[in-house]
Every structure is written in structure tokens, then in C-alpha cells.
Amino acid sequence: MEAIIYNSYGGPEVLEHVRDLPIPTAGPTEIVIKVQATSVNPVDWKIRSGYLKLVAGSSFPKIPGSDLSGIIHAVGPLVNDFKLGDEVYSLVNLMYHGTCAEYVVVDQSIVALKPKNMTHEEAASVPLAGLTAFQALVDGARVLPGQSVLVLGASGGTGTFVVQLAKHFLSAYVLATCSDANRSYVASLGADEVIDYHSEDCFEILKERKVDVVVDCVGGRDRYDLAAGILRRSGKYVTLNPDPSAHLTLGSALNVAGGIVSCKLKGLIWGPSYIFTAVKPSAPQLNALSELISSGKIKTEIEQVYTLDHLRDAHLKSQEGHVRGKLVIRVSNQVPSTNRTSSDVLF
């Protein structure tokens, strides 16, 4: 089968397109999926760069990617909920699997049927970003109807889902930060107030008003202290990335862990609470997202579609930052195209 692999940590140049890997086989509870599309998330190039080698390990080759949408090719003997030909999507384990390949094997427990009103390209943009947003708001912050939620970095892949879930699923009052160029777009997702972070300081604007929850999709070691100034004492600060610049060596891991512990202690002593959300695969939550997507309450934004042999370009684009929505990788040439002009697809 075809796949993108890398045999050492490094820049995008370490990514290689190979065509002779064996097709994986299914264990008793596993499913082999013929991948139609995947996507690029910042964690993908951070793993490839070696930022997370402390947990990703030194075993090579590795296949990048964690999102997938595809068609079931084979099932194990104990798989009862899926059959050959089902169209499904999933988030695989970030450190030990890879989805930039023609075929991927996953356990049935993390697989869900793809929303019928989405193409494979659109569905592939959902799992990591959608589950991260869901777990941050529902499992982490436990947002209640009518509460105010500030979303930092609202126009990115995860931020767009945080805005929509907070507004249309949890009935919160949503404030969001983004650039002026994305103001109208973020408002269209459901944000009640949009703040241009280039010209306005949300931490000053909201100091007197206070909010119930801050979901930080950008991250940074000093962000909790800033957010604490605009949160109610009972409020919650949820970060998806405590230190975006950290190259995860043992020393930096201890520093990051120390920062998390320090913020948690501050929250325990005088509030607000500090919550770090690390996404994990979940079929039930994917099913919940599918219902919201099918009902039209949640939509996805794709900035660019690439073919598999242009994965290096997609990684570079993600590393540059300021992506609106998601970057998608077309794995199969038979994927129906979404409604875009041909110039939006890189061949």
C-alpha cells in the first residue's frame, strides 16, 4: 500500500512517499479501513519534528496523521457493529498509529459512522478538532446553558468547533478572539461577540465584566494568570496547550508539568480552576458530533485540500500558523471533491 513515512525526526523533508508497505490485517476486535482522506493538525508536525519524542519514542518508521475518514475494507471476527463497505471516521492514537496511508487498522471501539451529509474530505477534518472541543467544553469546563465562554484562537481548526459547540450544543454566550480578517466568519459560526486580537486586548476589555469559562486554543505559560483577571472566582480556564513552544525533553516536560501544577494550586487556593485537556479517541462523542453535523448545528471549514504526495506542503502551511479551519489530505483519488474551485486542491 501507499503511505507517507519518516525514519527520523526532523523537518518536512523527512517525509517520504512509499508504495510497498503491506496492508494491515484485522485482529479480533479490529477494523481495516481504506482511508479516503485525513487531515493535518499541529500535533502531527510537532511529533514529526521531535517535539514529543519523549512520548512518541524512537521506533521508526512512523506514519503521520491522526484523523481519518474512509470505507471499511475488513473486519475482525468479534466486530458486530460494522460491516464491509460502511463509511466511517475516527481519531487514532496520536503517538502510535498514522493515517497518511491507504489502509489503517483500528479497534472498533474508536470508530463511528461518518455523517451522511459530509464528504470524506469534510469528515476527515472533524475527529481531532471536534473531540478536543467537545472534551474541553463538556468533560473539562462542564459548561452550562447561559454561561459565558471566551474562546481564544477562535478561527483555527479546534477554535471553530469550540465556538459552535458552546453556542449551538451548550447554549452558552460566546465571546471569541480572532484577526479582523476572520471576524465575519467567526460571527457566522455563532459567536455573540468577536474581538480582534490585533487591535483589542480581551483581557482588558473583559476585566470588569468577567466570564465563566475561557477556552484557550492558543496556549502559553502565562495565559492562566491573564485569564484569571477576567474569570469569575468560580470560573474555569481550559487550555489545550500549556506551552506551545516546548520541545518535550525530560527537562522541559518537568517544567511544563511544574507550570501546570502551579496553576492548579493557584486555582485551588483562590480560583478560578485550571484545566488541561488532552484529547483522547471516543466513539460515543464522535456519534454525538455526527448528530450535530447531520442536524446542521455544526459545520466544518476547510482552508485547503492537498494530495498525499503534497503532505510536506501541508505540514509547512500548518507550521506557519493562522490557518482558518483545517488542512485536509486526499488519500484516495476516488474521493468526491467538496464544493471548491480546482485551484483549492493541490496536485
C-alpha positions in Angstrom: 0.0 0.0 0.0 1.0 3.6 -0.3 1.8 5.7 2.7 3.9 8.6 3.9 6.6 7.6 6.4 9.6 9.1 8.2 12.6 7.3 9.5 13.9 10.1 11.7 12.7 13.2 13.4 13.2 16.5 11.5 11.6 19.0 9.1 9.1 18.3 6.4 11.9 16.9 4.2 12.0 13.7 6.3 8.5 12.7 4.9 8.8 10.0 2.3 6.1 8.7 -0.1 6.4 4.9 -0.3 4.3 2.4 -2.2 5.3 -1.1 -0.9 4.1 -1.3 2.6 1.9 -4.4 3.5 -1.8 -3.9 4.0 -2.5 -4.4 7.8 -4.7 -7.2 8.9 -7.5 -7.0 11.5 -7.3 -8.5 14.9 -10.5 -10.0 16.6 -12.0 -6.6 17.5 -10.3 -4.5 14.8 -11.3 -2.9 11.6 -9.2 -2.3 8.5 -10.2 1.0 6.9 -9.4 2.1 3.3 -8.6 5.7 4.0 -10.2 8.2 1.7 -9.0 11.4 3.5 -7.1 12.5 6.5 -6.1 16.0 7.8 -3.1 17.8 9.3 -3.1 19.1 12.8 -0.3 21.0 14.6 0.4 17.9 16.8 1.3 16.0 13.6 4.3 18.2 12.7 5.2 18.5 16.4 5.6 14.8 16.6 7.4 14.7 13.3 9.8 17.4 14.5 10.7 15.5 17.6 8.9 17.9 20.0 7.1 15.0 21.6 9.7 12.2 21.2 9.7 11.7 24.9 6.3 10.0 24.5 6.4 9.2 20.7 9.6 7.1 21.2 12.4 6.3 18.8 10.9 3.4 16.9 10.8 4.0 13.1 9.4 4.2 10.5 6.4 6.3 11.7 3.4 7.3 9.7 2.0 10.8 10.4 -1.7 11.7 10.9 -4.4 11.0 13.4 -7.7 11.8 11.7 -9.3 9.6 9.1 -12.4 9.1 7.0 -12.8 6.0 4.9 -14.5 2.8 3.9 -14.3 -0.5 5.9 -12.2 -3.0 4.0 -12.1 -5.9 6.5 -13.4 -6.7 10.0 -12.2 -9.0 12.8 -14.4 -11.9 13.9 -15.6 -10.2 17.0 -16.7 -7.0 15.2 -20.5 -6.8 15.3 -21.4 -3.1 14.9 -19.8 -2.5 11.5 -19.7 -4.3 8.1 -17.7 -4.2 4.9 -18.4 -1.1 2.9 -19.5 1.1 5.9 -18.3 4.7 5.6 -16.7 5.6 8.9 -14.4 8.1 10.6 -12.1 8.0 13.6 -9.3 9.6 15.7 -6.5 7.1 16.2 -3.9 7.2 19.0 -1.7 10.2 18.3 1.6 8.6 19.2 1.4 5.0 17.9 -0.6 5.0 14.7 -0.7 7.0 11.5 -3.4 7.8 9.0 -1.5 9.1 6.0 -1.7 5.7 4.4 -4.1 3.8 2.1 -5.1 1.4 4.8 -5.2 1.8 8.6 -6.2 -0.8 11.3 -8.1 0.5 14.4 -10.1 -1.0 17.2 -13.8 -0.9 16.7 -14.2 1.0 20.0 -12.9 4.3 18.5 -14.8 4.1 15.2 -18.1 5.9 14.3 -20.2 6.0 11.1 -19.4 9.1 9.0 -22.1 11.8 8.9 -24.1 11.1 5.7 -24.2 14.8 4.8 -20.4 15.1 4.7 -17.9 14.0 2.1 -14.9 12.0 3.3 -12.7 15.2 3.0 -15.1 17.1 5.2 -15.4 14.2 7.7 -11.7 13.8 8.0 -11.4 17.4 9.3 -13.6 16.6 12.3 -12.3 14.0 14.7 -9.3 15.5 16.5 -10.5 19.1 16.4 -14.1 18.2 17.2 -13.3 15.8 20.0 -10.8 18.2 21.5 -13.5 20.9 21.6 -16.1 18.5 22.9 -13.9 17.3 25.7 -12.8 20.8 26.7 -16.3 22.1 27.0 -18.3 19.1 28.2 -15.8 16.9 30.2 -13.4 19.8 31.3 -15.3 23.0 31.8 -18.8 21.4 32.1 -20.4 24.4 30.5 -24.0 25.1 31.5 -26.7 26.9 29.4 -26.4 30.7 29.7 -22.8 30.7 30.9 -20.3 33.0 29.1 -17.4 31.3 27.3 -14.4 33.2 25.8 -12.7 31.3 23.0 -9.1 32.3 22.4 -8.0 31.5 18.8 -11.5 31.0 17.5 -10.8 30.7 13.8 -8.4 27.8 14.0 -9.2 24.1 13.5 -10.3 23.5 17.1 -11.5 27.0 17.9 -14.2 26.8 15.2 -15.6 23.7 16.9 -15.4 25.3 20.3 -17.4 28.3 19.2 -20.1 26.1 17.5 -20.4 23.6 20.3 -20.5 26.2 23.0 -23.3 28.1 21.2 -25.4 25.5 19.4 -25.0 22.5 21.7 -24.5 24.0 25.1 -26.4 27.3 24.7 -23.7 29.5 26.1 -23.0 33.1 25.4 -19.9 33.0 23.3 -17.1 35.6 23.0 -14.3 34.9 20.6 -10.9 36.3 19.6 -9.5 36.2 16.1 -8.0 38.5 13.5 -10.2 41.2 11.8 -10.0 39.2 8.6 -11.9 36.3 10.2 -14.3 38.4 12.3 -17.3 37.8 10.0 -16.5 34.1 9.6 -16.3 33.6 13.4 -19.5 35.5 13.9 -21.2 33.3 11.4 -20.3 30.3 13.5 -22.4 31.7 16.3 -20.1 33.9 18.3 -22.1 36.6 20.1 -19.1 38.9 20.3 -15.9 38.9 18.3 -12.7 40.6 19.4 -9.9 41.5 17.0 -6.8 40.5 19.0 -4.6 42.7 16.9 -6.4 45.9 17.9 -8.1 45.0 21.2 -6.9 43.3 24.4 -9.7 41.0 25.5 -8.0 40.7 29.0 -8.5 44.5 29.4 -12.0 44.7 27.8 -13.5 41.9 29.9 -11.8 42.8 33.2 -14.9 44.4 34.6 -17.4 42.1 33.0 -15.9 38.7 33.9 -16.7 35.4 32.2 -17.5 31.9 33.3 -15.1 29.9 31.1 -12.0 30.6 29.0 -11.1 28.0 26.4 -7.5 28.8 25.2 -6.8 27.2 21.8 -3.5 29.1 21.5 -1.8 28.3 24.8 1.2 29.8 26.7 2.7 29.5 30.2 1.5 32.9 31.3 -2.1 32.7 30.0 -3.7 31.4 33.1 -2.6 34.5 35.1 -4.0 36.7 32.4 -7.3 34.7 32.1 -7.7 34.7 35.9 -8.2 38.5 35.7 -11.3 38.2 33.6 -12.8 35.0 35.1 -15.2 34.8 38.0 -13.8 33.1 41.1 -15.9 30.0 40.2 -14.7 30.2 36.6 -12.7 27.7 34.7 -9.6 28.2 32.4 -9.2 25.3 29.9 -6.0 25.1 28.0 -5.3 22.8 25.0 -1.6 23.5 25.0 0.1 24.7 28.2 3.4 25.6 26.4 3.2 25.6 22.5 7.0 26.3 22.2 8.1 23.4 24.4 10.4 20.8 22.9 9.4 17.9 25.1 12.7 16.7 26.7 12.7 15.4 30.2 13.7 18.8 31.5 11.1 20.7 29.6 8.4 18.1 30.5 9.2 18.7 34.1 9.0 22.5 33.6 5.6 22.2 31.8 4.4 19.8 34.5 5.6 22.3 37.1 3.7 25.1 35.4 0.5 23.0 35.3 0.8 22.1 39.0 1.5 25.7 39.9 -1.6 26.9 38.0 -3.7 24.2 39.5 -2.6 25.2 43.0 -3.5 28.8 42.3 -6.9 27.7 41.2 -7.4 25.6 44.4 -6.3 28.5 46.6 -8.2 31.4 45.1 -9.7 30.2 41.9 -10.5 30.1 39.0 -9.9 26.4 38.2 -7.1 25.4 35.8 -7.9 22.5 33.4 -5.6 21.0 30.8 -7.4 19.0 28.1 -5.5 16.3 26.2 -7.8 14.7 23.6 -8.5 11.0 23.5 -10.4 8.9 21.0 -14.1 8.4 21.7 -16.7 6.7 19.5 -19.7 7.9 21.6 -18.5 11.5 21.4 -17.9 11.1 17.6 -21.5 9.9 17.4 -22.7 12.9 19.3 -20.8 15.2 16.8 -22.3 13.3 13.9 -25.8 14.0 15.2 -24.9 17.7 15.5 -23.4 17.8 12.0 -26.4 15.9 10.5 -28.8 18.4 12.1 -26.8 21.3 10.6 -25.8 22.7 14.0 -22.1 22.1 13.4 -20.1 22.7 10.2 -16.5 22.4 9.2 -14.2 24.8 7.4 -11.5 23.5 5.1 -8.9 26.0 4.0 -7.0 23.8 1.7 -7.1 20.2 0.3 -3.8 18.5 -0.6 -3.0 15.2 -2.2 -0.9 12.7 -0.3 2.3 13.5 -2.2 2.0 17.1 -1.1 1.9 16.3 2.6 5.2 18.3 3.1 3.4 21.4 1.8 0.5 20.9 4.2 2.9 20.5 7.2 4.7 23.7 6.2 1.4 25.5 5.9 0.3 24.3 9.4 3.6 25.3 10.9 3.2 28.8 9.6 0.0 29.1 11.6 -3.1 31.3 11.1 -4.9 28.5 9.2 -8.7 29.1 9.1 -10.3 25.8 9.8 -8.5 22.7 8.6 -6.0 21.4 6.1 -7.2 18.1 4.5 -5.2 15.4 2.8 -6.9 13.5 0.0 -5.6 9.9 0.2 -7.8 8.1 -2.4 -8.1 9.5 -5.9 -11.7 8.4 -5.8 -12.8 10.9 -3.1 -15.7 13.1 -4.3 -14.5 16.7 -4.2 -16.1 19.2 -1.9 -17.5 22.4 -3.4 -14.3 24.2 -4.2 -12.6 25.6 -7.2 -9.8 23.4 -8.7 -7.3 25.9 -7.5 -8.0 25.0 -3.9 -6.8 21.5 -4.4 -3.0 21.0 -4.7 -1.9 18.2 -7.0 
